[in-house]
Amino acid sequence: MVKVCFLITTFLSFYSFFVRAQLSIQPQPIDAEVDLANSSPILKGASVLGNEGYFVWGGSVTKGEDGRYHMFYSRWPSGQENDKFTDGWLTSSEIAYAVSKYPDKGFQFVKVVIKGKGKEGNPEAWDGQSVHNPHIQHLDGKYYLYHTGTKYPGEQAPGSAGEHLSPRDLIQQSQQIGLVTFDSIEEMLKGNVKRSDEPLLSPRTRVKDKDVLNPSPKGTATVPDNLIVVNPAVVQRRSDGKYLLFFKGNIYVPSWRGVHGVAVGVNPSGPFVAKDKFVFDVRDEDGKLVSAEDPYVWYHEGSKKYYAVFKDFTGKITGGEPGLAIMYSVNGERWEKTENAMFMPLELTLKNGQKVPVNRLERPQFLIGEDGLPKVLYAACSLSPLGDKRDGSTFNVQVPLKSTFKPE
């Protein structure tokens, strides 16, 4: 009996978390089924967004003035004639738009919102190669679409620190954060959007032992926005009304780690000034920052706390297996693990009760209700390893959430 109780407790801990018995978020079954008809297994159904001929990845959703739900998501061409998965998101990603009457199902592609400016004849632009990582916010009657962009800086001079970098890696090291704004969904559909000519946030340091584009001077102290800034997530700080822009950078100590920082701005359109301290600061047994990425951050008025859900590569944050981890903060800068830091393991539950293990569950984004509680999780997903694949076997999954809050 004791063993059974232990197993039940362990199972439940995978699918919910509690902060001092106040806030509970539980993923619910999705409307989908496993399709084995193609070269790689994939999920299909109402809770899944896929586009024929494309890899589909991270999606961010907002509720519009029309009562419908509007998703902005990354996609790039698949097929043998196009780049493999691990290259294509850097070289060819675009941000597309889909809409649904429901928050957690039925999304249908409508149009491409932006592409790399090279497609418009301006490959020298900071986002001339590709755009990626969409994060939508509707603030004070205006829409803010944060995203990353890349460019190909060209072949590097012989003897330079970037001489041996491949075109793919040169593009990877050019990643910065930008912004698209529009007044309404209707105006966006007409193409009336304002796109930033310059990055909203760029790396302040470029520290790496070798194979680095435009390195910082030797001895430069590494800050969180090192080499790249990606994975934008924005929330308004309640203490002073300023905006916090969370981002991921890369450090090498000596191997790669994905680390996070925060930049502060008076307005949601910036300018943003990055701070030197690391956030989501969890260390491994050697005292080094553990690797994570893809934060989504929101503020819950009832508990007076900020929460962040993100991808934990190793399980060092979740305290177990890799998956989506969760942390909380009182001020938005100093973060702590919840009592159970595993928000969701690499597994989806279908409405027929089937448990489906997944290889990738990334770019978590939430739809937050008027009560400040998460209603839907949107995540990039693949059932099988990707790597060199060109078959387009990725999708965005919409997971309904059962969220409750009980004051202390």
Sequence and secondary structure as in RCSB ss.txt:
>XXXX:A:sequence
MVKVCFLITTFLSFYSFFVRAQLSIQPQPIDAEVDLANSSPILKGASVLGNEGYFVWGGSVTKGEDGRYHMFYSR
WPSGQENDKFTDGWLTSSEIAYAVSKYPDKGFQFVKVVIKGKGKEGNPEAWDGQSVHNPHIQHLDGKYYLYHTGT
KYPGEQAPGSAGEHLSPRDLIQQSQQIGLVTFDSIEEMLKGNVKRSDEPLLSPRTRVKDKDVLNPSPKGTATVPD
NLIVVNPAVVQRRSDGKYLLFFKGNIYVPSWRGVHGVAVGVNPSGPFVAKDKFVFDVRDEDGKLVSAEDPYVWYH
EGSKKYYAVFKDFTGKITGGEPGLAIMYSVNGERWEKTENAMFMPLELTLKNGQKVPVNRLERPQFLIGEDGLPK
VLYAACSLSPLGDKRDGSTFNVQVPLKSTFKPE
>XXXX:A:secstr
 HHHHHHHHHHHHHH   STTSEEEEE  BS EEE SSSS EEESTTEE  TTEEEEEEEEEE TTS EEEEEEE
EE STTS  HHHHHHHT EEEEEEESSSSS  EEEEEEE  GGGGT TTSTTSSEEEEEEEEEETTEEEEEEEEE
       TTSTTTT  HHHHHHTT EEEEEEES HHHHHTT  EE SS SB  SB   SSS SS   TT    SS
BS  EEEEEEE TTTS EEEEEEEEEESSSEEEEEEEEEESSTT  EEE SS BS  B TTS B  EEEEEEEEE
TTTTEEEEEEEESSSTTTTSSSEEEEEEESSSSSEEEEEEEEEEESEEEBTTS EEE SEEEEEEEEE TTS EE
EEEEEEESS  TT  S   EEEEEEEEEEE   
